[in-house]
Amino acid sequence: MLKDLDWYLVYTKPRSESEAKINLERQGFEVLLPKLREQRIVRKRLQWVEEPLFKRYLFLGGPRQSAWNVVRSTRGAINFVRFGGTMTLVPPTLIESLVQMGEVIEAGVPMFTRGQKVRIGVGAFTGLEAIFQMSDGHQRAQVLLYILGVETTVTIDVEALVPV
C-alpha cells in the first residue's frame, strides 16, 4: 500500500507532531512519524523518553489526486515543505527505510556508562568528580569517589549526576 502513495513532508507547529498525525489520519491520509527513544533526566529523574526523530516534521502519504489543501487547516500542521512553490516528493526509498526501522527507533544508549566521568551537582559532594560504576535500584547509582586519596564507592541519586 505504501508504494501506491506519493509522500510529502509536512511542517508542523512546535511539539504538535503527534496531534497533527492523529488529525491527518482521521482525514484518511497515511502518516509516518518516526520517533527516537532515549534516556534523559526529566523532572530530576532518569527516564526513557520518546520524541520525534525529525522535530516539527512528519511524512504524509496519499494519492496524487488528494485534496491537499485540507492540510493547512489541520490542527497541529502548518503546511507542506515547498521548494520554489512546489510541494516536493519524498523519495520512496527514504520512506521504505523509515518503515523498516519501525515507528520507534531505540537510541539504546543509557545516559551514563560504566567508567564515565561524572560531576556531582547537589548534596554533600557537590562539585566533586566521580566515576560512574553502575545503576543501583530505580533512581540510584554507585559512583567511585577519590576522597583524601582513597577510592570510595558511594551510592547517590542519579538526578544529582551531570556528565563531564
C-alpha positions, 0 to 999 in steps of 0.5 A, spaced: 500 500 500 505 504 501 508 504 494 501 506 491 502 513 495 506 519 493 509 522 500 510 529 502 513 532 508 509 536 512 511 542 517 508 542 523 507 547 529 512 546 535 511 539 539 504 538 535 507 532 531 503 527 534 496 531 534 497 533 527 498 525 525 492 523 529 488 529 525 491 527 518 489 520 519 482 521 521 482 525 514 484 518 511 491 520 509 497 515 511 502 518 516 509 516 518 512 519 524 518 516 526 520 517 533 527 516 537 527 513 544 532 515 549 534 516 556 534 523 559 533 526 566 526 529 566 523 532 572 530 530 576 529 523 574 532 518 569 527 516 564 526 513 557 523 518 553 520 518 546 520 524 541 520 525 534 526 523 530 525 529 525 522 535 530 516 539 527 516 534 521 512 528 519 511 524 512 504 524 509 502 519 504 496 519 499 494 519 492 496 524 487 489 526 486 488 528 494 485 534 496 491 537 499 489 543 501 485 540 507 492 540 510 493 547 512 487 547 516 489 541 520 490 542 527 497 541 529 500 542 521 502 548 518 503 546 511 507 542 506 515 543 505 515 547 498 521 548 494 520 554 489 512 553 490 512 546 489 510 541 494 516 536 493 516 528 493 519 524 498 523 519 495 520 512 496 526 509 498 527 514 504 520 512 506 521 504 505 527 505 510 523 509 515 518 503 515 523 498 516 526 501 522 519 501 525 515 507 528 520 507 534 527 507 533 531 505 540 537 510 541 539 504 546 544 508 549 543 509 557 545 516 559 551 514 563 556 508 562 560 504 566 567 508 567 564 515 565 566 521 568 561 524 572 560 531 576 556 531 582 551 537 582 547 537 589 548 534 596 554 533 600 559 532 594 557 537 590 562 539 585 566 533 586 568 528 580 566 521 580 566 515 576 560 512 574 560 504 576 553 502 575 545 503 576 543 501 583 535 500 584 530 505 580 533 512 581 540 510 584 547 509 582 554 507 585 559 512 583 567 511 585 569 517 589 577 519 590 576 522 597 583 524 601 586 519 596 582 513 597 577 510 592 570 510 595 564 507 592 558 511 594 551 510 592 547 517 590 541 519 586 542 519 579 538 526 578 544 529 582 549 526 576 551 531 570 556 528 565 563 531 564 
